[in-house]
């Protein structure tokens, strides 16, 4: 190789390296984010625009302590099914259909307890999957396994799945590990002799902090005529149930099993039909500042931490009480009107009328563990 050619190749390598470092620098990532989010209404309509909404007619409060009658069937109010354009299930289907709640668990013990208590009387099996690594490949304790006694009230309904997990390979995206975990959960659903999934069963596919309401789940298990996959529109909260972002969260869904061999565990768009006001999504709803730091550095969007100052506990505490974005990001909006309305700190609801049921039950029983999720509870531990 000639000297001139070597010089050109060396210069090209240096230029490529410098360009890569520049593009990956926090400053450039920040600029890219601002431009992308500020112009999103010009190029992205969002998934919410793709849905046909089923208006919710179920009553706001239903006593589901005993959802099965003496014959073992689930009582059905045919008027509720008809109101939604569906039909009540036959007694045979009601007696054989199971609802299986499936979720990936990381550290959200409080969210998981609220979820199980909300769904305890309308779900037959809770599949809880946990890995010894975060999505960014950081080792973590098997927190559910270590705290399993806390969930003894639902012991007979819980199936725990320990996933292998793994470290992140150099240059690999955290979404690859998240995808691996979801694929492994799918394998369990298809092959588990303990679960014995069958055609006609209903699978709730939702993250731990996406809690379907018991009324929504009871409605879906009691009726026929909905699509194979029905998305659940949830009220979207940040830090607690005092800061509502919007009411458009759509990723949670209920899927009817039509072939056990084809079951996949996903967190993506599967249908264009969505049931309105069907639960709550509470993002970054943790009791301790250390939990916030753990998630910020351990989940699939960890690249949003652009500098170490973002992990300062005093900053995080201030952000929680202000209702500001923990990553200092622009809001995710699909019209300039929506962008303007979501800009800046969230407005406090100062209301706890429509929240997961056990939050209110806990106040009546003197259980103070969840007070941080209610109005006035923004100050966190450690």
For each residue, the residues with C-beta under 8 A, 3 or more apart:
1: 5 6
2: 5 6
3: 6 7
4: 7 8
5: 1 2 8 9
6: 1 2 3 9 10
7: 3 4 10 11
8: 4 5 11 12
9: 5 6 12 13
10: 6 7 13 14
11: 7 8 14 15
12: 8 9 15 16
13: 9 10 16 17
14: 10 11 17 18
15: 11 12 18 19
16: 12 13 19 20
17: 13 14 20 21
18: 14 15 21 22
19: 15 16 22 23
20: 16 17 23 24
21: 17 18 24 25
22: 18 19 25 28
23: 19 20 28
24: 20 21 28 29
25: 21 22 28 29
26: 29 30 306 307
27: 30 31
28: 22 23 24 25 31 32
29: 24 25 26 32 33 303 306
30: 26 27 33 34 306
31: 27 28 34 35
32: 28 29 35 36
33: 29 30 36 37 329 330
34: 30 31 37 38 330
35: 31 32 38 39
36: 32 33 39 40
37: 33 34 40 329 330 331 332 333
38: 34 35 330 339
39: 35 36 42 43
40: 36 37 43 44 332 333 334 339
41: 44 333 334 335 336 338 339
42: 39
43: 39 40
44: 40 41 334
45: 49 50 334
46: 49 334
47: 50 51 250 269
48: 51 248 250 334
49: 45 46 334
50: 45 47 269 272
51: 47 48 231 233 250 272 273 274
52: 272 273 274
53: 233 274 275 276
54: 84 85 226 230 273 274 275 276
55: 84 276
56: 84 216 275 276 277 278
57: 80 83 84
58: 62 80 215 216 218 219
59: 62 215
60: 215 354
61:
62: 58 59 214 215 218
63:
64: 67 121 122 214 215 218
65: 121
66: 69 121
67: 64 74 75 121 122 218
68: 72 73 74 75
69: 66 72 73 74 75
70:
71: 91 95
72: 68 69 95
73: 68 69 91 94 95
74: 67 68 69 89 94 95 97 218 221 222
75: 67 68 69 222
76: 80 81 88 89 94 222 223
77: 80 81 88 222
78: 81 82 88
79: 82 83
80: 57 58 76 77 83 84 219 222 223
81: 76 77 78 84 86 87 88 219 222 223 224 225
82: 78 79 85 86 87
83: 57 79 80
84: 54 55 56 57 80 81 219 223 226
85: 54 82 225
86: 81 82 223 224 225 226
87: 81 82 223 224 225
88: 76 77 78 81 222 223 224
89: 74 76 93 94 97 221 222 223 224
90: 93 94
91: 71 73 94 95
92: 95 96
93: 89 90 96 97 200 224
94: 73 74 76 89 90 91 97 221 222
95: 71 72 73 74 91 92
96: 92 93 200
97: 74 89 93 94 200 201 202 221
98: 124 125 198 201 202
99: 122 123 124 125 201 202 204 217 221
100: 123 124 125 126 127 189 195 197 201 202 203 204
101: 115 119 123 125 126 127 204 206
102: 127 129 185 189 203 204 205 265
103: 112 115 126 127 128 129 206 207 208
104: 129 130 181 182 185 207 208
105: 108 112 128 129 130 143 144 208
106: 130 134 140 143 208 295 298 299
107: 140 143 286 291 294 295
108: 105 111 112 208 209 285 286
109: 112 113 143 144 147 150
110: 113 114 285 286 287 369 370 373
111: 108 114 115 208 209 211 282 285
112: 103 105 108 109 115 116 128 144 151 208
113: 109 110 116 117 150 151 358
114: 110 111 117 118 211 356 358 359 370
115: 101 103 111 112 118 119 208 211 356
116: 112 113 119 120 126 151 153 154 158
117: 113 114 120 153 356 357 358 361
118: 114 115 211 212 213 214 356 357 358
119: 101 115 116 122 123 126 204 211 212 214 217
120: 116 117 123 153 154 157
121: 64 65 66 67 214
122: 64 67 99 119 214 217 218 221
123: 99 100 101 119 120 126 157 204 217
124: 98 99 100 157
125: 98 99 100 101 157 158 159 195
126: 100 101 103 116 119 123 154 157 158 159
127: 100 101 102 103 159 161 185 188 189 195
128: 103 105 112 144 158 159 160 161
129: 102 103 104 105 160 161 162 163 181 184 185 188
130: 104 105 106 142 143 144 145 160 161 162 163
131: 140 162 163 164 165 181
132: 139 140 141 142 162 165
133: 137 138 139 140 165 166 167 177
134: 106 137 138 140 294 298 299
135: 174 175 177 178 181 298 299 300 302
136: 168 174 177 297 298 299 300 302
137: 133 134 166 167 168 174 177
138: 133 134 297 298
139: 132 133
140: 106 107 131 132 133 134 143 294 298
141: 132 146
142: 130 132 145 146 162
143: 105 106 107 109 130 140 146 147
144: 105 109 112 128 130 147 148 151 160
145: 130 142 148 160 162
146: 141 142 143
147: 109 143 144 150 151
148: 144 145 151 152 160
149: 152
150: 109 113 147
151: 112 113 116 144 147 148 154 155 158
152: 148 149 155
153: 116 117 120
154: 116 120 126 151 157 158
155: 151 152 158
156:
157: 120 123 124 125 126 154
158: 116 125 126 128 151 154 155
159: 125 126 127 128 192 194 195
160: 128 129 130 144 145 148
161: 127 128 129 130 185 188
162: 129 130 131 132 142 145
163: 129 130 131 181 184 185
164: 131 184
165: 131 132 133 177 180 181
166: 133 137 177 180
167: 133 137
168: 136 137 172 174 176 177
169: 172
170:
171:
172: 168 169 176 177
173: 176
174: 135 136 137 168 177 178 299 300 301 302
175: 135 178 179 300
176: 168 172 173 179 180
177: 133 135 136 137 165 166 168 172 174 180 181
178: 135 174 175 181 182 300
179: 175 176 182 183
180: 165 166 176 177 183 184
181: 104 129 131 135 163 165 177 178 184 185
182: 104 178 179 185 186 264 265 266 267
183: 179 180 186 187 264 265
184: 129 163 164 180 181 187 188
185: 102 104 127 129 161 163 181 182 188 189 265
186: 182 183 189 190 263 264 265
187: 183 184 190 191
188: 127 129 161 184 185 191 192 195
189: 100 102 127 185 186 192 195 197 203 263 265
190: 186 187 197 260 261 263
191: 187 188
192: 159 188 189 195 196 197
193: 196
194: 159
195: 100 125 127 159 188 189 192
196: 192 193
197: 100 189 190 192 201 203 257 260 263
198: 98 201 257 260
199: 257 258 259 260
200: 93 96 97 256 257
201: 97 98 99 100 197 198 256 257
202: 97 98 99 100 220 221 254 255 256 257
203: 100 102 189 197 254 255 256 257 263
204: 99 100 101 102 119 123 212 217 252 253 254
205: 102 252 253 254 255 265 266 267
206: 101 103 210 211 212 232 251 252 253 279
207: 103 104 210 251 252 267
208: 103 104 105 106 108 111 112 115
209: 108 111 281 282 283 285
210: 206 207 232 234 249 251 252 279 280 281
211: 111 114 115 118 119 206 234 279 280 281 282 356
212: 118 119 204 206 216 217 232 234 252 254 278 279
213: 118 216 217 277 278 279 280 356
214: 62 64 118 119 121 122 217 218 357
215: 58 59 60 62 64 218 219
216: 56 58 212 213 219 220 232 275 277 278 279
217: 99 119 122 123 204 212 213 214 220 221 254
218: 58 62 64 67 74 122 214 215 221 222
219: 58 80 81 84 215 216 222 223 275
220: 202 216 217 223 226 230 254 275
221: 74 89 94 97 99 122 202 217 218
222: 74 75 76 77 80 81 88 89 94 218 219
223: 76 80 81 84 86 87 88 89 219 220 226
224: 81 86 87 88 89 93
225: 81 85 86 87
226: 54 84 86 220 223 230 256 273
227: 230 271 273
228: 255 256 258 271
229: 253 254 255 256 270 271 273
230: 54 220 226 227 253 254 255 271 273 274 275
231: 51 250 251 252 253 269 270 271 273 274 275
232: 206 210 212 216 250 252 253 254 274 275 278 279
233: 51 53 247 248 249 250 274 275 276 277 278
234: 210 211 212 247 249 250 252 278 279 280 281
235: 244 246 247 249 277 279 280 281 354
236: 244 245 246 247 248 249 281 283
237: 240 241 242 243 244 245 280 281 282 283 285
238: 243 245 282 283 284 285 323 346
239: 242 243 282 283 284 285 320 323 378
240: 237 243 282 285 372 373 374 375 377 378
241: 237 244 280 282 285 349 352 355 356 359 373 374 375
242: 237 239 348 349 350 352 373 374 375 376 377 378
243: 237 238 239 240 323 346 347 348 349
244: 235 236 237 241 247 346 349
245: 236 237 238 331 342 346
246: 235 236 249 342
247: 233 234 235 236 244 277
248: 48 233 236
249: 210 233 234 235 236 246 252 281
250: 47 48 51 231 232 233 234 269 274
251: 206 207 210 231 267 268 281
252: 204 205 206 207 210 212 231 232 234 249 278 279 281
253: 204 205 206 229 230 231 232 270 271
254: 202 203 204 205 212 217 220 229 230 232
255: 202 203 205 228 229 230 263 270
256: 200 201 202 203 226 228 229
257: 197 198 199 200 201 202 203 260 263
258: 199 228 262
259: 199 262 263
260: 190 197 198 199 257 263
261: 190
262: 258 259
263: 186 189 190 197 203 255 257 259 260
264: 182 183 186
265: 102 182 183 185 186 189 205
266: 182 205 270
267: 182 205 207 251
268: 251
269: 47 50 231 250
270: 229 231 253 255 266
271: 227 228 229 230 231 253 274
272: 50 51 52
273: 51 52 54 226 227 229 230 231
274: 51 52 53 54 230 231 232 233 250 271
275: 53 54 56 216 219 220 230 231 232 233 278
276: 53 54 55 56 233
277: 56 213 216 233 235 247
278: 56 212 213 216 232 233 234 252 275
279: 206 210 211 212 213 216 232 234 235 252
280: 210 211 213 234 235 237 241 355 356
281: 209 210 211 234 235 236 237 249 251 252
282: 111 209 211 237 238 239 240 241 285 373
283: 209 236 237 238 239
284: 238 239 292 295 326
285: 108 110 111 209 237 238 239 240 241 282 373
286: 107 108 110 291 292 295 380
287: 110 291 369 372 380 381
288: 291 292 380 381 382
289: 292 293 313 316 317 380 381 382
290: 293 294 382
291: 107 286 287 288 294 295
292: 284 286 288 289 295 296 316 320 326 380
293: 289 290 296 297 311 313 316
294: 107 134 140 290 291 297 298
295: 106 107 284 286 291 292 298 299
296: 292 293 299 302 304 305 310 311 326 327
297: 136 138 293 294 302 305 311
298: 106 134 135 136 138 140 294 295 302
299: 106 134 135 136 174 295 296 302
300: 135 136 174 175 178
301: 174 304 327
302: 135 136 174 296 297 298 299 305
303: 29
304: 296 301 327 329
305: 296 297 302 308 310 311 327
306: 26 29 30 310 327 328
307: 26 310
308: 305 311 312
309: 312 315
310: 296 305 306 307 315 326 327 328
311: 293 296 297 305 308 315 316
312: 308 309 315 316
313: 289 293 316 317 382
314: 317 318
315: 309 310 311 312 318 319
316: 289 292 293 311 312 313 319 320 326
317: 289 313 314 320 321 379 380
318: 314 315 321 322 324
319: 315 316 322 324 325 326
320: 239 292 316 317 323 326 378 380
321: 317 318 378 379
322: 318 319 345
323: 238 239 243 320 345 346 347 348
324: 318 319 328 344 345 346
325: 319 328 329 330 331
326: 284 292 296 310 316 319 320
327: 296 301 304 305 306 310
328: 306 310 324 325
329: 33 37 304 325
330: 33 34 37 38 325 333 339 343
331: 37 245 325 338 339 342 343
332: 37 40
333: 37 40 41 330 336 338 339 341 342
334: 40 41 44 45 46 48 49 338
335: 41 338 339
336: 41 333 339 340
337: 340 341
338: 41 331 333 334 335 341 342
339: 38 40 41 330 331 333 335 336 342 343
340: 336 337 343
341: 333 337 338
342: 245 246 331 333 338 339
343: 330 331 339 340
344: 324
345: 322 323 324
346: 238 243 244 245 323 324
347: 243 323
348: 242 243 323 375
349: 241 242 243 244 352 375
350: 242 375
351: 375
352: 241 242 349 355 359 360 374 375
353:
354: 60 235
355: 241 280 352 359 360 373 374
356: 114 115 117 118 211 213 241 280 359
357: 117 118 214 360 361
358: 113 114 117 118 361 362 370
359: 114 241 352 355 356 362 363 370 373 374
360: 352 355 357 363 364
361: 117 357 358 364 365 367
362: 358 359 365 366 367 368 369 370
363: 359 360 366 367 374
364: 360 361
365: 361 362
366: 362 363
367: 361 362 363 370
368: 362 371
369: 110 287 362
370: 110 114 358 359 362 367 373 374
371: 368 374 377
372: 240 287 377 378 379 380
373: 110 240 241 242 282 285 355 359 370 377
374: 240 241 242 352 355 359 363 370 371 377
375: 240 241 242 348 349 350 351 352
376: 242
377: 240 242 371 372 373 374
378: 239 240 242 320 321 372
379: 317 321 372
380: 286 287 288 289 292 317 320 372
381: 287 288 289
382: 288 289 290 313
